[in-house]
Amino acid sequence: MEIGIDSFAMLLNDPATGRLQSAVDRMESVLAEVELADQVGLDVFGMGVPLVELYRRAWLAAGHPSEEQRVGVHALGFVGETDKAAREAFFPGWLQMFTDAGRERGWPPPTQAQFDFMCGPDGAFLVGSPQTVAAKIKHVNRTLGGVSRLTFQMSTAALETEAMRRSIELLGTDVTPIIRGHRLG
């Protein structure tokens, strides 16, 4: 299974000051994050169950060999030392991103309860300690019948540079070895 990170370069307002970070500052962070991801062995690159099943059927109906079929997952994710630390680091950026998107689209503001559910055992976010994130990845893999690629959307936490760097490090040094040691797909 390939594991990587997507959308490193999103610009967000600093939750503390409300100011948009500069493109130059963000690109400096991006280069450091990509370098770190490479150093810790991540593959940096860029569906729900019914769509995956439909895709699998369409693939076979088109005459393609099943052993060449690949399924990838792109999910909001963030790894912290503990579940609590990961949620606390990820929540402010997530709240800002989805509040802004909601305002543009006419949605109600997101809530802490929504975030907590999405981080929980039945939620779609891969946010938590290395053990929690690895367990959720294994669950996704089983549920979808085998996943060959998983991409983390981490940019909602991009303003917390140290937390972002530590999350990338934990993903590469703690989560990835657990997953690669577990036969997937």
Helices and strands as residue ranges (DSSP letters): E 2-6, H 23-39, H 49-61, G 66-68, E 72-79, H 83-105, H 112-119, E 126-128, H 130-143, E 149-153, G 155-157, H 161-170, I 171-175, H 176-180
